[in-house]
Each structure stands twice: as structure tokens, then as C-alpha cells.
Amino acid sequence: MIKKLNHTNQAIATKMRIVFQESYAIEAKLLNAVNFPPLQRPVENYIKSTTTFFGYHIKDKIVGIIEVSSNEKATHINSLVVSPHFFRQGIGRQLMQHILQHFSSKVFTVETGLENIPASTLYKNFGFKEVRQWDTDHGVRKVRFELNL
């Protein structure tokens, strides 16, 4: 089940951070990143965030999270993470479907590390097209995808 998360609640934000940390540790390895900024995101950042978070729940456990910023013109997917214990179960796909169905933007964007093939494949399967690549100051080559509806 997918539910909006009350990220301003300390206990929920702490649970969210655990899922982000587990998932981003795997992504950092995929990208051969030594200094990976998402792993340095403190719980206070989730609590104070102006983005919207949705969680995929199995029983009462959060096992996947999608974070978005949206306005009437565009929705940006800031983050999409799944607990490694639940990889390859369609959770990322369901979270993406949820966003595409519940936000009425004409443009959707998302970024990931170029070497994160599972994420890139997911986005391409939804019709996202690569629009840009660049190198970050922390040594990761990134790619930006866009979907125009």
C-alpha cells in the first residue's frame, strides 16, 4: 500500500532515513562513489523538507519511498529508494505509477547516476527520455530524464 508520509514526525523521518541509507549504500557501490552526498543527509533534512514523500508499506513497515517536488507545470522526482531486502519486487514501479497517476503535471523529471542501470531502466520503461548528462563535483556522472505528457 502507498501512503503519503508525515515526514515532519521525528519517528517517521527516522524510519524513512533508514530506508534511504540502505538503498543509497547500494547505489554508492554501483556508482563507485566514495563521497556520496545522499548518504550524508541527516534526519533533520527530512523533517524540514518542503518536498512530498510517499511510502510503500508492507504491513506497517516502510520498504520504499518516492520524494517529489511539484507545481502545475512540472513534477521532479527527487528520490526513489527501495529497501534492498525488497529489490526486484516491483515496488519502484508501483511508486512511479502512483506519482504519474496522482500528479497532473505535463512534465516529469528525474536524475540518477549514469551507472545506476536498474533506475535508468525503470525510468525508460515509463517513457522517460535522456535529456542531459554531467559530472558532479563528487565524481559521479549523472543523467537527467524527462517525460512529457
C-alpha distance (Angstrom), angle and dihedral (degrees) to the residues before:
residue distance angle dihedral
M1 . . .
I2 3.81 . .
K3 3.80 118.9 .
K4 3.79 135.4 169.7
L5 3.80 109.1 -104.1
N6 3.79 123.9 -131.8
H7 3.79 93.8 -135.4
T8 3.83 91.6 176.0
N9 3.81 88.7 71.2
Q10 3.83 109.7 93.2
A11 3.81 94.9 -141.8
I12 3.81 93.5 48.9
A13 3.81 92.6 44.2
T14 3.80 89.5 51.6
K15 3.83 91.3 51.9
M16 3.80 89.5 47.3
R17 3.78 92.3 51.6
I18 3.81 90.6 54.4
V19 3.82 91.2 57.0
F20 3.81 91.0 46.2
Q21 3.82 91.8 49.2
E22 3.82 93.8 48.9
S23 3.78 93.4 48.0
Y24 3.80 97.0 41.7
A25 3.82 91.5 49.9
I26 3.82 87.2 61.7
E27 3.81 92.3 45.0
A28 3.81 91.5 50.0
K29 3.82 88.7 56.1
L30 3.82 91.3 47.8
L31 3.79 89.7 52.6
N32 3.81 95.4 41.0
A33 3.80 86.7 -125.5
V34 3.78 117.3 167.0
N35 3.80 97.1 -178.7
F36 3.82 106.0 35.0
P37 3.83 111.7 177.1
P38 3.84 96.5 -156.6
L39 3.81 88.6 63.9
Q40 3.81 89.4 57.5
R41 3.82 95.1 56.2
P42 3.82 108.0 122.8
V43 3.80 123.2 -141.5
E44 3.83 89.4 -112.2
N45 3.81 88.4 64.8
Y46 3.81 90.4 60.4
I47 3.80 91.8 47.0
K48 3.82 93.7 50.9
S49 3.81 96.3 38.4
T50 3.80 119.7 125.2
T51 3.81 90.8 -154.0
T52 3.80 125.3 98.7
F53 3.80 121.9 -114.6
F54 3.79 128.9 -158.7
G55 3.78 122.0 -170.3
Y56 3.76 131.5 -153.4
H57 3.79 107.6 -139.9
I58 3.78 130.5 -159.7
K59 3.76 105.5 -167.9
D60 3.82 100.5 -38.7
K61 3.80 96.5 -33.0
I62 3.82 122.9 105.3
V63 3.81 106.1 -133.6
G64 3.81 101.6 162.5
I65 3.80 135.9 26.7
I66 3.77 135.3 -169.1
E67 3.81 120.0 -166.8
V68 3.80 120.7 -161.2
S69 3.79 142.1 -179.8
S70 3.77 113.9 -157.7
N71 3.77 145.1 176.7
E72 3.81 132.9 163.9
K73 3.82 92.4 -80.0
A74 3.80 105.2 39.0
T75 3.78 144.7 13.2
H76 3.79 118.8 -154.4
I77 3.78 119.5 -160.9
N78 3.78 101.5 -141.7
S79 3.80 95.8 -178.3
L80 3.77 141.1 -1.4
V81 3.79 116.1 -173.4
V82 3.78 135.5 167.6
S83 3.78 126.5 -169.8
P84 3.83 107.6 -105.1
H85 3.83 89.2 -125.2
F86 3.82 86.8 66.3
F87 3.82 101.7 41.3
R88 3.81 118.2 136.4
Q89 3.82 94.5 23.7
G90 3.81 98.7 107.5
I91 3.81 95.3 -103.9
G92 3.81 94.6 126.5
R93 3.81 89.7 48.6
Q94 3.80 91.8 51.2
L95 3.80 92.1 48.9
M96 3.82 90.1 50.6
Q97 3.81 91.3 48.9
H98 3.79 89.5 50.8
I99 3.80 92.5 55.2
L100 3.79 94.6 44.6
Q101 3.81 90.6 50.1
H102 3.80 98.3 43.4
F103 3.80 102.3 41.8
S104 3.80 118.8 67.7
S105 3.80 97.8 -156.4
K106 3.78 119.3 134.8
V107 3.81 92.3 -142.4
F108 3.81 128.5 46.6
T109 3.81 121.9 -173.3
V110 3.79 135.0 -174.0
E111 3.81 136.5 171.7
T112 3.78 132.5 -154.5
G113 3.77 140.9 160.0
L114 3.80 111.5 -74.8
E115 3.81 91.4 -125.3
N116 3.82 92.7 52.6
I117 3.80 93.1 100.6
P118 3.83 96.4 170.2
A119 3.83 91.3 56.4
S120 3.81 94.1 43.4
T121 3.80 90.5 49.1
L122 3.80 91.0 50.9
Y123 3.79 92.7 51.8
K124 3.80 93.4 45.3
N125 3.82 89.8 50.6
F126 3.81 87.6 60.0
G127 3.80 91.0 52.0
F128 3.80 98.9 -99.1
K129 3.80 113.8 152.9
E130 3.79 126.5 -149.5
V131 3.81 110.4 -109.6
R132 3.80 104.3 167.6
Q133 3.82 146.9 7.1
W134 3.80 128.8 -162.9
D135 3.79 143.1 158.4
T136 3.79 119.2 -108.8
D137 3.78 124.8 -140.4
H138 3.82 88.3 -111.1
G139 3.81 94.0 60.2
V140 3.80 101.8 -99.6
R141 3.80 122.7 127.2
K142 3.80 107.3 -137.2
V143 3.77 133.3 -162.5
R144 3.80 129.1 -156.6
F145 3.79 121.9 -149.4
E146 3.79 128.1 -164.7
L147 3.79 133.4 -164.8
N148 3.80 119.0 -163.7
L149 3.79 116.2 -162.3
